[in-house]
Amino acid sequence: MQLPVVRGIIQRRVLVNYRVRPEVLSGLLPPPFEPKTVAGWGMAGICLIRLAELRPRGIPARLGLSSENAAHRIAVVWGQRGARQEGVFVRRRDTSAWWNVAAGGQLFPGVHHRADFDIQETAGRLRVALESRDGVTRVRGQSAFANRTLPWAKE
């Protein structure tokens, strides 16, 4: 079965990165992955994405679906055929959309978990909160943008 071509817009993508002790990350990673370190610290983060107007090719954008999504990521290294590889391991994916959960692993990469998102956007500030329905994940954060206007935000 061939999957349909899906069209849509990445309306917002925010990366929140932070440093973590490598020994903490090691306990979260399956083999063969190890934490990538910089100046003795591991790197982890959350990629927050709002997808809009998602629909199969040929369907009008106004009939498309939207969702808030979070990918919880860890920078990793591993050996493959004698060479060191670098990449990102996505430990968990959370979504506001039931259809992302249903299509996860088929239309979208990885297993998705349902979460409730509270996003508040203004011209100078972004506030994000999410809580997974299984109680595993809770994220809260905000950022101010001095002298900048977020192109997608409303006053």
Helices and strands as residue ranges (DSSP letters): E 6-20, H 22-26, E 34-35, E 37-38, E 41-56, G 61-63, E 65-80, E 83-95, H 98-103, E 112-121, E 125-132, E 138-144
